[in-house]
Amino acid sequence: MSDLVEFGALSPSSSVSSLATPVSTDPINTPDTDVSVLFDDDIEENPLDLAVDRNRYILVVGGLGYIGSHTVLELLKEGYNVIIVDDLSNSFQNVFDRLKLLAENYFQRIGEQMPALHFYSFDYRSAMMRKILSRYTTYVNPWNCVCEKAGPTRPRLVRNSCCNSPSVESMSRQRICRITGVIHFAAFKSVENSIREPIPYYQNNLCGLVNFLDLLNEFGVKNFVFSSSATVYGSMANKSIPLKEEHCVHSPESYFDHDGEERKAIPGTFGLTSPYGRTKFMGECILSDIAYSDPTWKITALRYFNPVGSHESGLLGEDPRQKPTNLVPVVTKVLLGEMPVLSIFGTDWNTSDGTAVRDFIHVVDLARGHIAALAAAASGKISDPFRTFNLGTGKGHTVREVIDCLQRASSMEVPVQEVGRRPGDVGFCIAEVKRAETELNWKAEKSLYECAVDVWNFAKKSLGSSSRCYDKGRDIDPWCHLSIS
């Protein structure tokens, strides 16, 4: 069983220097593979084992999903070293293969060395997460003692004459984790499924989050980016106005409404329509409480609107292992002949053509928003310990407009049937994006038609029957670390 695999290193760009220290330009070799300290049960974890690796990393949980994989690629391109944890419950191993290929090709083109990329396959709620954090932790010796190898896998402690004999337990308190930021994509996310089966949503999205935060706090990892959702706005999404962050707050705030009147925002929200939305709102409540109780945390909650699109290469895109419920992947399946017809849920909304209006944002723009949030928090540009941001375009499109774009991009007709509204749906959901533009220096750039073109490119290259490689033989053992030859 192999230990950690590193694919290279790159000195980070200036925009991320506060998060990732410069690393050696020499190639980093794959560590010894004769023993796995992380995953062999018969090997005792040793807190004195000072790893040779001194790089800093961003940990991305759920990093092989649709948004996660695009974010990991953008992180690498910006010079971050990345650790992915994903249990492959809603993604596929070949996403990692493609992600690595795209990153290698990018750095080959620009003539620079690729940052380190590590992948572990397990549930982020697992006890294995502690081993991951321990593996990326340096133990500082306040007694001026040094750690020397006393064998192939065990260090021995050498004391100076002035030192008393420190215990391993005491030394373990003096630790510095080389994971400097975390992006959390590991939530379950289907509104429809959450209504049918709410318990798994509360278990994973809330219980798992609390335990994960407790573990991160123990290791001193406190720059945290949370994948939130526009669903936290609840019934405000039916008022036909752009949604401001102040429409859902967790502590009192003052703001100016669309008429220029100053208003007081009272903590809370109204009219949440699904267990999924409630888990996102309660998740934000938990994060806000933690951050304001301990301001050394820097927590950013990014409220997504409707991510669409794919990487321009056609190698990364939205292809969930589970049944898709979002509009664009369903339209894609119809275009590919995997579904006979597209159901339009509700044609009686108060919109231009009767279908629901959404703010569709290209997934690459969304991914770059996460990097902006990490960098802003690390540099101190975000003064509050907890801050929410809408990530959208500020423009709305109806369901029929989305279908029309995909028909033009594919030169194909999408057969549709009109059906009733789904439970949990809202009619109008558009972001007010001034806060993200001002405080994160971030703005969505790609149009809806560009999203459609990239989606169809991904569908042709990666989703057609001749392109699929989803046989079980390509799925790795969930307790093994992936090694790419």
DRENDO-1510 file (C-alpha; in Angstrom, 1 decimal, always signed):
<recs>
REC; n; res; u; v; w
REC; 1; MET; +0.0; +0.0; +0.0 .
REC; 2; SER; +1.6; +3.3; -1.0 .
REC; 3; ASP; +2.0; +6.4; +1.2 .
REC; 4; LEU; +1.6; +9.9; +0.0 .
REC; 5; VAL; +2.2; +10.6; -3.7 .
REC; 6; GLU; +3.5; +14.1; -4.7 .
REC; 7; PHE; +3.4; +15.3; -8.2 .
REC; 8; GLY; +5.7; +18.3; -8.0 .
REC; 9; ALA; +6.0; +21.7; -6.6 .
REC; 10; LEU; +5.8; +25.3; -7.6 .
REC; 11; SER; +6.6; +28.6; -5.9 .
REC; 12; PRO; +3.3; +30.3; -5.4 .
REC; 13; SER; +2.2; +33.4; -7.1 .
REC; 14; SER; +2.2; +36.6; -5.2 .
REC; 15; SER; -1.6; +36.5; -4.8 .
REC; 16; VAL; -1.4; +33.5; -2.6 .
REC; 17; SER; +1.9; +33.9; -0.8 .
REC; 18; SER; +0.3; +34.4; +2.5 .
REC; 19; LEU; -1.2; +30.9; +2.3 .
REC; 20; ALA; +1.4; +28.8; +0.6 .
REC; 21; THR; +5.1; +29.2; +1.3 .
REC; 22; PRO; +7.6; +29.0; -1.5 .
REC; 23; VAL; +8.7; +25.4; -2.1 .
REC; 24; SER; +11.7; +23.8; -3.6 .
REC; 25; THR; +12.0; +24.0; -7.4 .
REC; 26; ASP; +13.6; +20.5; -7.3 .
REC; 27; PRO; +11.3; +17.6; -8.1 .
REC; 28; ILE; +9.7; +16.0; -5.1 .
REC; 29; ASN; +10.1; +12.3; -5.2 .
REC; 30; THR; +7.4; +9.9; -4.2 .
REC; 31; PRO; +8.0; +8.9; -0.6 .
REC; 32; ASP; +8.9; +5.3; +0.4 .
REC; 33; THR; +6.1; +2.9; -0.4 .
REC; 34; ASP; +7.1; +0.0; +1.8 .
REC; 35; VAL; +4.9; +1.2; +4.7 .
REC; 36; SER; +2.0; +3.5; +5.1 .
REC; 37; VAL; +1.9; +5.3; +8.4 .
REC; 38; LEU; -1.5; +6.6; +7.6 .
REC; 39; PHE; -3.4; +3.5; +6.6 .
REC; 40; ASP; -1.6; +0.4; +8.0 .
REC; 41; ASP; -3.4; -0.5; +11.2 .
REC; 42; ASP; -0.4; -2.3; +12.6 .
REC; 43; ILE; +1.7; +0.8; +12.5 .
REC; 44; GLU; +1.4; +3.0; +15.6 .
REC; 45; GLU; +1.0; +6.7; +14.8 .
REC; 46; ASN; +4.1; +8.6; +16.0 .
REC; 47; PRO; +3.7; +12.3; +16.7 .
REC; 48; LEU; +7.5; +12.8; +16.7 .
REC; 49; ASP; +7.8; +11.7; +13.1 .
REC; 50; LEU; +8.9; +15.0; +11.5 .
REC; 51; ALA; +8.1; +14.7; +7.8 .
REC; 52; VAL; +10.6; +15.9; +5.2 .
REC; 53; ASP; +7.8; +17.8; +3.4 .
REC; 54; ARG; +7.6; +21.4; +4.6 .
REC; 55; ASN; +5.1; +22.6; +2.1 .
REC; 56; ARG; +1.9; +24.3; +3.0 .
REC; 57; TYR; -1.4; +22.9; +1.6 .
REC; 58; ILE; -5.0; +23.7; +1.0 .
REC; 59; LEU; -7.3; +20.8; +2.0 .
REC; 60; VAL; -10.3; +20.3; -0.2 .
REC; 61; VAL; -13.0; +17.9; +1.1 .
REC; 62; GLY; -15.3; +16.7; -1.6 .
REC; 63; GLY; -12.6; +17.8; -4.1 .
REC; 64; LEU; -13.6; +15.5; -6.9 .
REC; 65; GLY; -17.1; +16.6; -7.3 .
REC; 66; TYR; -18.3; +19.1; -9.9 .
REC; 67; ILE; -17.4; +22.3; -8.2 .
REC; 68; GLY; -14.6; +20.8; -6.2 .
REC; 69; SER; -12.7; +19.5; -9.1 .
REC; 70; HIS; -12.7; +22.8; -11.0 .
REC; 71; THR; -11.7; +24.6; -7.8 .
REC; 72; VAL; -8.7; +22.2; -7.3 .
REC; 73; LEU; -7.5; +22.9; -10.8 .
REC; 74; GLU; -7.7; +26.6; -10.3 .
REC; 75; LEU; -5.9; +26.3; -6.9 .
REC; 76; LEU; -3.1; +24.4; -8.6 .
REC; 77; LYS; -2.8; +27.0; -11.4 .
REC; 78; GLU; -2.5; +29.7; -8.7 .
REC; 79; GLY; +0.4; +27.9; -7.1 .
REC; 80; TYR; -1.3; +26.2; -4.2 .
REC; 81; ASN; -0.3; +22.7; -3.0 .
REC; 82; VAL; -3.6; +20.7; -2.7 .
REC; 83; ILE; -4.9; +17.8; -0.7 .
REC; 84; ILE; -8.1; +16.2; -1.9 .
REC; 85; VAL; -10.3; +14.1; +0.4 .
REC; 86; ASP; -13.3; +12.5; -1.4 .
REC; 87; ASP; -15.2; +9.3; -0.8 .
REC; 88; LEU; -16.3; +9.0; -4.4 .
REC; 89; SER; -19.9; +8.7; -3.3 .
REC; 90; ASN; -21.0; +11.2; -5.9 .
REC; 91; SER; -17.9; +11.4; -8.2 .
REC; 92; PHE; -15.5; +9.1; -10.0 .
REC; 93; GLN; -11.8; +8.3; -9.8 .
REC; 94; ASN; -11.2; +9.2; -13.4 .
REC; 95; VAL; -12.0; +12.8; -12.4 .
REC; 96; PHE; -8.7; +12.8; -10.5 .
REC; 97; ASP; -6.9; +11.4; -13.6 .
REC; 98; ARG; -8.2; +14.1; -15.8 .
REC; 99; LEU; -7.6; +16.8; -13.2 .
REC; 100; LYS; -4.0; +15.8; -12.9 .
REC; 101; LEU; -3.6; +15.6; -16.7 .
REC; 102; LEU; -5.0; +19.1; -17.1 .
REC; 103; ALA; -2.7; +20.5; -14.4 .
REC; 104; GLU; +0.4; +18.8; -15.8 .
REC; 105; ASN; -0.4; +20.1; -19.3 .
REC; 106; TYR; -0.9; +23.6; -18.0 .
REC; 107; PHE; +2.5; +23.8; -16.2 .
REC; 108; GLN; +4.2; +22.2; -19.1 .
REC; 109; ARG; +2.9; +24.9; -21.3 .
REC; 110; ILE; +4.1; +27.7; -19.0 .
REC; 111; GLY; +7.4; +26.0; -18.2 .
REC; 112; GLU; +7.0; +25.8; -14.5 .
REC; 113; GLN; +6.8; +22.9; -12.0 .
REC; 114; MET; +3.4; +21.7; -10.8 .
REC; 115; PRO; +2.5; +22.1; -7.2 .
REC; 116; ALA; +2.0; +19.0; -5.0 .
REC; 117; LEU; -1.3; +17.2; -5.5 .
REC; 118; HIS; -2.4; +14.5; -3.0 .
REC; 119; PHE; -5.6; +12.5; -3.0 .
REC; 120; TYR; -7.2; +10.3; -0.3 .
REC; 121; SER; -10.4; +8.4; -0.7 .
REC; 122; PHE; -12.6; +8.2; +2.4 .
REC; 123; ASP; -15.5; +10.0; +4.0 .
REC; 124; TYR; -14.5; +13.3; +5.6 .
REC; 125; ARG; -16.4; +12.2; +8.8 .
REC; 126; SER; -14.1; +9.2; +9.2 .
REC; 127; ALA; -11.4; +8.8; +11.9 .
REC; 128; MET; -8.9; +8.8; +9.0 .
REC; 129; MET; -9.2; +12.6; +8.9 .
REC; 130; ARG; -7.2; +12.9; +12.1 .
REC; 131; LYS; -4.5; +10.8; +10.5 .
REC; 132; ILE; -4.4; +13.1; +7.5 .
REC; 133; LEU; -4.1; +16.2; +9.7 .
REC; 134; SER; -1.4; +14.5; +11.8 .
REC; 135; ARG; +0.5; +13.6; +8.7 .
REC; 136; TYR; +0.7; +17.2; +7.6 .
REC; 137; THR; +1.7; +18.5; +11.0 .
REC; 138; THR; +5.1; +19.6; +12.1 .
REC; 139; TYR; +5.9; +19.1; +15.8 .
REC; 140; VAL; +7.9; +22.0; +17.3 .
REC; 141; ASN; +10.3; +21.1; +20.1 .
REC; 142; PRO; +10.3; +23.9; +22.8 .
REC; 143; TRP; +13.1; +22.0; +24.7 .
REC; 144; ASN; +15.6; +22.4; +21.8 .
REC; 145; CYS; +15.5; +18.7; +21.2 .
REC; 146; VAL; +15.9; +17.2; +17.8 .
REC; 147; CYS; +14.3; +14.2; +16.2 .
REC; 148; GLU; +16.6; +11.6; +14.5 .
REC; 149; LYS; +15.7; +8.4; +12.8 .
REC; 150; ALA; +16.2; +5.4; +15.0 .
REC; 151; GLY; +15.2; +2.9; +12.4 .
REC; 152; PRO; +13.5; +2.6; +9.0 .
REC; 153; THR; +10.2; +3.9; +10.4 .
REC; 154; ARG; +10.8; +5.2; +13.9 .
REC; 155; PRO; +12.5; +8.3; +15.2 .
REC; 156; ARG; +14.3; +8.6; +18.4 .
REC; 157; LEU; +14.5; +11.7; +20.6 .
REC; 158; VAL; +17.9; +13.3; +21.4 .
REC; 159; ARG; +17.9; +15.7; +24.3 .
REC; 160; ASN; +20.4; +18.5; +25.1 .
REC; 161; SER; +21.8; +18.4; +28.6 .
REC; 162; CYS; +19.7; +21.4; +29.5 .
REC; 163; CYS; +16.4; +19.7; +28.7 .
REC; 164; ASN; +14.3; +17.7; +30.9 .
REC; 165; SER; +12.8; +14.6; +29.4 .
REC; 166; PRO; +9.7; +15.8; +27.6 .
REC; 167; SER; +6.8; +13.5; +27.0 .
REC; 168; VAL; +5.3; +12.8; +23.6 .
REC; 169; GLU; +2.0; +14.1; +24.9 .
REC; 170; SER; +3.6; +17.4; +25.9 .
REC; 171; MET; +5.4; +17.8; +22.7 .
REC; 172; SER; +2.2; +17.1; +20.7 .
REC; 173; ARG; +0.8; +20.4; +22.0 .
REC; 174; GLN; +3.5; +22.3; +20.2 .
REC; 175; ARG; +2.4; +21.5; +16.6 .
REC; 176; ILE; +2.0; +23.5; +13.5 .
REC; 177; CYS; -0.3; +22.1; +10.8 .
REC; 178; ARG; +1.0; +22.7; +7.3 .
REC; 179; ILE; -2.7; +22.8; +6.1 .
REC; 180; THR; -3.3; +26.5; +6.0 .
REC; 181; GLY; -6.8; +26.6; +4.6 .
REC; 182; VAL; -9.8; +24.3; +4.1 .
REC; 183; ILE; -12.6; +24.4; +1.4 .
REC; 184; HIS; -15.6; +22.3; +2.3 .
REC; 185; PHE; -17.6; +20.7; -0.6 .
REC; 186; ALA; -18.6; +17.5; +1.2 .
REC; 187; ALA; -22.3; +18.3; +1.8 .
REC; 188; PHE; -25.2; +16.4; +0.3 .
REC; 189; LYS; -26.9; +18.8; -2.0 .
REC; 190; SER; -30.1; +17.6; -3.6 .
REC; 191; VAL; -33.2; +19.6; -2.5 .
REC; 192; GLU; -35.5; +16.8; -3.8 .
REC; 193; ASN; -33.6; +14.0; -2.1 .
REC; 194; SER; -33.4; +15.9; +1.2 .
REC; 195; ILE; -37.2; +16.1; +1.3 .
REC; 196; ARG; -37.5; +12.3; +0.8 .
REC; 197; GLU; -34.6; +11.4; +3.1 .
REC; 198; PRO; -33.8; +14.2; +5.5 .
REC; 199; ILE; -31.8; +12.2; +8.2 .
REC; 200; PRO; -28.7; +11.6; +6.0 .
REC; 201; TYR; -28.6; +15.3; +5.2 .
REC; 202; TYR; -28.7; +16.3; +8.9 .
REC; 203; GLN; -26.1; +13.6; +9.7 .
REC; 204; ASN; -23.6; +14.6; +7.0 .
REC; 205; ASN; -24.2; +18.3; +6.5 .
REC; 206; LEU; -24.5; +19.3; +10.2 .
REC; 207; CYS; -23.2; +16.5; +12.5 .
REC; 208; GLY; -20.3; +15.9; +10.1 .
REC; 209; LEU; -19.5; +19.6; +9.9 .
REC; 210; VAL; -19.4; +20.1; +13.7 .
REC; 211; ASN; -17.1; +17.2; +14.2 .
REC; 212; PHE; -14.9; +18.3; +11.4 .
REC; 213; LEU; -14.6; +21.9; +12.7 .
REC; 214; ASP; -13.8; +20.5; +16.2 .
REC; 215; LEU; -10.9; +18.5; +14.7 .
REC; 216; LEU; -9.6; +21.5; +12.6 .
REC; 217; ASN; -9.7; +23.7; +15.8 .
REC; 218; GLU; -7.6; +21.1; +17.6 .
REC; 219; PHE; -5.0; +21.3; +14.9 .
REC; 220; GLY; -5.2; +25.1; +14.6 .
REC; 221; VAL; -6.5; +25.2; +11.0 .
REC; 222; LYS; -8.8; +28.2; +11.0 .
REC; 223; ASN; -9.1; +29.6; +7.5 .
REC; 224; PHE; -12.3; +27.9; +6.4 .
REC; 225; VAL; -14.3; +28.4; +3.2 .
REC; 226; PHE; -17.8; +26.9; +3.4 .
REC; 227; SER; -19.9; +25.8; +0.4 .
REC; 228; SER; -23.2; +27.4; +1.1 .
REC; 229; SER; -26.2; +28.1; -1.1 .
REC; 230; ALA; -28.8; +30.6; -2.1 .
REC; 231; THR; -31.4; +28.3; -0.6 .
REC; 232; VAL; -30.6; +30.0; +2.8 .
REC; 233; TYR; -32.7; +33.0; +1.6 .
REC; 234; GLY; -35.9; +30.9; +1.7 .
REC; 235; SER; -39.0; +32.8; +0.7 .
REC; 236; MET; -37.1; +35.9; +0.0 .
REC; 237; ALA; -36.4; +34.3; -3.4 .
REC; 238; ASN; -40.0; +34.8; -4.4 .
REC; 239; LYS; -40.0; +38.6; -4.0 .
REC; 240; SER; -38.5; +39.2; -7.5 .
REC; 241; ILE; -35.6; +41.3; -6.2 .
REC; 242; PRO; -31.9; +40.5; -6.2 .
REC; 243; LEU; -30.9; +38.8; -3.0 .
REC; 244; LYS; -28.5; +40.6; -0.8 .
REC; 245; GLU; -26.3; +38.9; +1.9 .
REC; 246; GLU; -28.2; +41.0; +4.5 .
REC; 247; HIS; -31.4; +39.2; +3.7 .
REC; 248; CYS; -30.1; +36.3; +5.7 .
REC; 249; VAL; -27.7; +37.2; +8.6 .
REC; 250; HIS; -26.6; +35.6; +11.8 .
REC; 251; SER; -25.9; +38.8; +13.8 .
REC; 252; PRO; -27.5; +42.2; +13.5 .
REC; 253; GLU; -26.4; +44.3; +10.5 .
REC; 254; SER; -27.3; +47.6; +8.9 .
REC; 255; TYR; -27.6; +48.0; +5.2 .
REC; 256; PHE; -29.2; +50.1; +2.5 .
REC; 257; ASP; -32.1; +48.6; +0.5 .
REC; 258; HIS; -32.7; +49.1; -3.3 .
REC; 259; ASP; -34.5; +52.4; -2.6 .
REC; 260; GLY; -31.5; +53.7; -0.6 .
REC; 261; GLU; -33.2; +53.4; +2.7 .
REC; 262; GLU; -31.1; +52.3; +5.7 .
REC; 263; ARG; -32.5; +49.1; +7.3 .
REC; 264; LYS; -31.6; +46.8; +10.2 .
REC; 265; ALA; -31.1; +43.2; +9.4 .
REC; 266; ILE; -32.4; +40.9; +12.1 .
REC; 267; PRO; -30.7; +37.5; +12.5 .
REC; 268; GLY; -32.6; +34.7; +10.9 .
REC; 269; THR; -34.4; +33.8; +7.7 .
REC; 270; PHE; -37.9; +32.9; +6.6 .
REC; 271; GLY; -39.6; +30.3; +4.5 .
REC; 272; LEU; -36.8; +27.7; +4.1 .
REC; 273; THR; -38.3; +25.1; +1.7 .
REC; 274; SER; -36.2; +22.0; +2.2 .
REC; 275; PRO; -34.1; +20.1; +4.7 .
REC; 276; TYR; -31.1; +20.8; +2.4 .
REC; 277; GLY; -31.7; +24.6; +2.7 .
REC; 278; ARG; -32.1; +24.2; +6.5 .
REC; 279; THR; -28.8; +22.4; +6.8 .
REC; 280; LYS; -27.1; +25.2; +4.9 .
REC; 281; PHE; -28.7; +27.9; +7.0 .
REC; 282; MET; -27.9; +26.0; +10.3 .
REC; 283; GLY; -24.4; +25.3; +9.0 .
REC; 284; GLU; -23.9; +29.0; +8.6 .
REC; 285; CYS; -25.3; +29.6; +12.1 .
REC; 286; ILE; -22.8; +27.1; +13.6 .
REC; 287; LEU; -19.9; +28.7; +11.7 .
REC; 288; SER; -20.9; +32.2; +12.7 .
REC; 289; ASP; -21.2; +31.2; +16.4 .
REC; 290; ILE; -17.7; +29.6; +16.3 .
REC; 291; ALA; -16.1; +32.5; +14.5 .
REC; 292; TYR; -17.5; +35.2; +16.9 .
REC; 293; SER; -16.6; +33.1; +20.0 .
REC; 294; ASP; -13.0; +32.8; +18.7 .
REC; 295; PRO; -12.0; +35.6; +16.3 .
REC; 296; THR; -8.8; +33.7; +15.3 .
REC; 297; TRP; -11.1; +31.8; +12.9 .
REC; 298; LYS; -11.5; +33.3; +9.4 .
REC; 299; ILE; -14.7; +31.7; +8.0 .
REC; 300; THR; -16.1; +32.6; +4.7 .
REC; 301; ALA; -19.5; +31.2; +3.6 .
REC; 302; LEU; -20.0; +31.4; -0.2 .
REC; 303; ARG; -23.6; +31.3; -1.2 .
REC; 304; TYR; -23.8; +29.7; -4.7 .
REC; 305; PHE; -26.6; +30.5; -7.0 .
REC; 306; ASN; -26.7; +28.0; -10.0 .
REC; 307; PRO; -23.4; +26.7; -11.2 .
REC; 308; VAL; -23.3; +25.5; -14.8 .
REC; 309; GLY; -20.7; +25.0; -17.5 .
REC; 310; SER; -17.6; +22.9; -17.7 .
REC; 311; HIS; -13.9; +23.2; -18.2 .
REC; 312; GLU; -13.1; +24.4; -21.7 .
REC; 313; SER; -11.0; +21.2; -22.4 .
REC; 314; GLY; -14.2; +19.1; -22.1 .
REC; 315; LEU; -12.5; +16.9; -19.6 .
REC; 316; LEU; -14.1; +18.2; -16.4 .
REC; 317; GLY; -17.8; +18.9; -16.0 .
REC; 318; GLU; -21.0; +18.0; -14.1 .
REC; 319; ASP; -21.4; +14.2; -14.1 .
REC; 320; PRO; -22.7; +13.0; -10.7 .
REC; 321; ARG; -22.6; +9.3; -9.8 .
REC; 322; GLN; -26.1; +9.7; -8.3 .
REC; 323; LYS; -29.2; +10.7; -10.3 .
REC; 324; PRO; -28.9; +14.3; -11.4 .
REC; 325; THR; -31.6; +16.7; -10.4 .
REC; 326; ASN; -30.1; +20.0; -11.6 .
REC; 327; LEU; -31.4; +21.5; -14.9 .
REC; 328; VAL; -28.3; +21.4; -17.1 .
REC; 329; PRO; -27.1; +17.8; -16.5 .
REC; 330; VAL; -30.7; +16.6; -17.1 .
REC; 331; VAL; -30.9; +18.6; -20.4 .
REC; 332; THR; -27.5; +17.0; -21.3 .
REC; 333; LYS; -28.8; +13.5; -20.7 .
REC; 334; VAL; -31.8; +14.3; -23.0 .
REC; 335; LEU; -29.5; +15.6; -25.7 .
REC; 336; LEU; -27.4; +12.4; -25.4 .
REC; 337; GLY; -30.5; +10.2; -25.7 .
REC; 338; GLU; -30.1; +8.9; -22.2 .
REC; 339; MET; -33.5; +10.4; -21.2 .
REC; 340; PRO; -36.5; +10.7; -23.6 .
REC; 341; VAL; -37.8; +14.1; -22.5 .
REC; 342; LEU; -37.0; +17.1; -20.2 .
REC; 343; SER; -39.6; +17.9; -17.6 .
REC; 344; ILE; -40.1; +21.7; -17.0 .
REC; 345; PHE; -41.3; +22.0; -13.4 .
REC; 346; GLY; -43.8; +24.8; -13.3 .
REC; 347; THR; -44.8; +27.2; -16.1 .
REC; 348; ASP; -47.0; +29.4; -14.0 .
REC; 349; TRP; -44.3; +31.4; -12.2 .
REC; 350; ASN; -44.5; +35.2; -12.3 .
REC; 351; THR; -41.7; +35.5; -14.9 .
REC; 352; SER; -41.4; +36.6; -18.6 .
REC; 353; ASP; -42.2; +33.1; -19.9 .
REC; 354; GLY; -43.7; +31.4; -16.9 .
REC; 355; THR; -40.7; +29.3; -16.1 .
REC; 356; ALA; -38.5; +29.8; -13.0 .
REC; 357; VAL; -35.6; +32.4; -13.2 .
REC; 358; ARG; -32.2; +31.5; -11.9 .
REC; 359; ASP; -28.8; +33.2; -11.7 .
REC; 360; PHE; -26.5; +30.8; -13.7 .
REC; 361; ILE; -22.8; +31.1; -13.0 .
REC; 362; HIS; -20.0; +29.4; -14.9 .
REC; 363; VAL; -18.3; +26.8; -12.7 .
REC; 364; VAL; -14.8; +28.2; -13.5 .
REC; 365; ASP; -15.9; +31.7; -12.3 .
REC; 366; LEU; -17.3; +30.0; -9.2 .
REC; 367; ALA; -14.0; +28.1; -8.6 .
REC; 368; ARG; -12.0; +31.3; -8.8 .
REC; 369; GLY; -14.3; +32.9; -6.2 .
REC; 370; HIS; -13.1; +30.3; -3.7 .
REC; 371; ILE; -9.5; +31.3; -4.3 .
REC; 372; ALA; -10.4; +35.0; -3.9 .
REC; 373; ALA; -12.1; +34.1; -0.6 .
REC; 374; LEU; -9.1; +32.2; +0.7 .
REC; 375; ALA; -6.6; +34.9; -0.2 .
REC; 376; ALA; -8.8; +37.7; +1.2 .
REC; 377; ALA; -9.2; +36.0; +4.5 .
REC; 378; ALA; -5.5; +35.1; +4.8 .
REC; 379; SER; -4.4; +38.6; +3.9 .
REC; 380; GLY; -6.7; +40.3; +6.4 .
REC; 381; LYS; -8.9; +42.0; +3.8 .
REC; 382; ILE; -11.9; +40.4; +5.4 .
REC; 383; SER; -12.1; +42.0; +8.9 .
REC; 384; ASP; -15.0; +40.0; +10.3 .
REC; 385; PRO; -14.3; +36.5; +11.6 .
REC; 386; PHE; -17.4; +35.3; +9.7 .
REC; 387; ARG; -18.5; +36.7; +6.4 .
REC; 388; THR; -21.0; +35.7; +3.7 .
REC; 389; PHE; -20.7; +36.3; +0.0 .
REC; 390; ASN; -23.1; +35.7; -2.9 .
REC; 391; LEU; -21.4; +34.1; -5.9 .
REC; 392; GLY; -23.5; +34.7; -9.0 .
REC; 393; THR; -23.7; +37.0; -12.0 .
REC; 394; GLY; -26.4; +39.3; -10.9 .
REC; 395; LYS; -28.4; +38.4; -14.0 .
REC; 396; GLY; -31.4; +36.1; -14.3 .
REC; 397; HIS; -32.4; +33.6; -17.0 .
REC; 398; THR; -35.5; +31.5; -17.3 .
REC; 399; VAL; -35.5; +27.7; -17.7 .
REC; 400; ARG; -36.6; +28.2; -21.4 .
REC; 401; GLU; -33.7; +30.5; -22.0 .
REC; 402; VAL; -31.3; +27.9; -20.7 .
REC; 403; ILE; -32.8; +25.2; -22.9 .
REC; 404; ASP; -32.6; +27.6; -25.9 .
REC; 405; CYS; -28.8; +28.2; -25.3 .
REC; 406; LEU; -28.1; +24.5; -25.1 .
REC; 407; GLN; -30.1; +23.8; -28.3 .
REC; 408; ARG; -28.1; +26.5; -30.1 .
REC; 409; ALA; -24.8; +25.1; -28.7 .
REC; 410; SER; -25.6; +21.6; -29.7 .
REC; 411; SER; -27.6; +22.3; -32.9 .
REC; 412; MET; -30.2; +19.8; -31.5 .
REC; 413; GLU; -33.8; +20.0; -30.3 .
REC; 414; VAL; -34.6; +19.2; -26.7 .
REC; 415; PRO; -38.0; +17.5; -26.3 .
REC; 416; VAL; -39.9; +18.9; -23.3 .
REC; 417; GLN; -43.0; +18.3; -21.2 .
REC; 418; GLU; -44.5; +20.8; -18.9 .
REC; 419; VAL; -45.3; +19.5; -15.4 .
REC; 420; GLY; -46.2; +20.9; -12.0 .
REC; 421; ARG; -43.9; +22.6; -9.6 .
REC; 422; ARG; -41.6; +20.5; -7.5 .
REC; 423; PRO; -41.7; +20.7; -3.7 .
REC; 424; GLY; -39.1; +23.1; -2.5 .
REC; 425; ASP; -38.8; +25.1; -5.7 .
REC; 426; VAL; -38.9; +28.9; -5.9 .
REC; 427; GLY; -39.7; +31.1; -8.8 .
REC; 428; PHE; -37.0; +33.8; -8.8 .
REC; 429; CYS; -33.4; +33.6; -7.5 .
REC; 430; ILE; -30.8; +36.2; -8.5 .
REC; 431; ALA; -27.8; +37.4; -6.6 .
REC; 432; GLU; -26.8; +40.9; -5.6 .
REC; 433; VAL; -23.0; +40.6; -6.1 .
REC; 434; LYS; -21.5; +44.0; -5.0 .
REC; 435; ARG; -20.1; +42.6; -1.8 .
REC; 436; ALA; -18.0; +39.9; -3.5 .
REC; 437; GLU; -16.9; +42.4; -6.2 .
REC; 438; THR; -15.8; +44.9; -3.6 .
REC; 439; GLU; -14.3; +42.8; -0.8 .
REC; 440; LEU; -13.0; +39.8; -2.7 .
REC; 441; ASN; -12.1; +41.7; -5.9 .
REC; 442; TRP; -13.9; +38.9; -7.8 .
REC; 443; LYS; -16.5; +39.1; -10.6 .
REC; 444; ALA; -18.1; +36.4; -12.8 .
REC; 445; GLU; -17.0; +36.8; -16.4 .
REC; 446; LYS; -18.5; +34.1; -18.6 .
REC; 447; SER; -22.0; +34.3; -20.3 .
REC; 448; LEU; -24.8; +31.8; -20.3 .
REC; 449; TYR; -24.0; +30.9; -23.9 .
REC; 450; GLU; -20.4; +30.2; -23.0 .
REC; 451; CYS; -21.7; +27.9; -20.3 .
REC; 452; ALA; -23.8; +26.1; -22.8 .
REC; 453; VAL; -20.9; +25.7; -25.3 .
REC; 454; ASP; -18.6; +24.3; -22.6 .
REC; 455; VAL; -21.4; +21.9; -21.4 .
REC; 456; TRP; -21.9; +20.5; -24.8 .
REC; 457; ASN; -18.2; +20.2; -25.4 .
REC; 458; PHE; -17.9; +18.2; -22.2 .
REC; 459; ALA; -20.9; +16.1; -23.1 .
REC; 460; LYS; -19.5; +15.2; -26.5 .
REC; 461; LYS; -16.0; +14.4; -25.2 .
REC; 462; SER; -16.7; +12.9; -21.8 .
REC; 463; LEU; -20.3; +11.8; -21.4 .
REC; 464; GLY; -20.9; +9.9; -24.7 .
REC; 465; SER; -21.1; +6.1; -24.4 .
REC; 466; SER; -17.7; +5.8; -26.1 .
REC; 467; SER; -16.1; +8.1; -23.6 .
REC; 468; ARG; -17.4; +6.6; -20.4 .
REC; 469; CYS; -15.0; +4.7; -18.2 .
REC; 470; TYR; -17.2; +4.1; -15.1 .
REC; 471; ASP; -16.8; +0.4; -14.6 .
REC; 472; LYS; -16.2; -0.6; -11.0 .
REC; 473; GLY; -12.7; -1.6; -11.8 .
REC; 474; ARG; -11.7; +2.0; -12.0 .
REC; 475; ASP; -13.0; +2.8; -8.5 .
REC; 476; ILE; -10.3; +2.5; -5.9 .
REC; 477; ASP; -10.6; +0.9; -2.5 .
REC; 478; PRO; -12.1; +3.6; -0.2 .
REC; 479; TRP; -9.2; +3.1; +2.4 .
REC; 480; CYS; -6.4; +3.3; -0.1 .
REC; 481; HIS; -4.5; +6.3; -1.3 .
REC; 482; LEU; -4.5; +6.7; -5.1 .
REC; 483; SER; -1.2; +6.3; -6.9 .
REC; 484; ILE; -1.1; +7.4; -10.5 .
REC; 485; SER; +1.6; +5.7; -12.6 .
</recs>
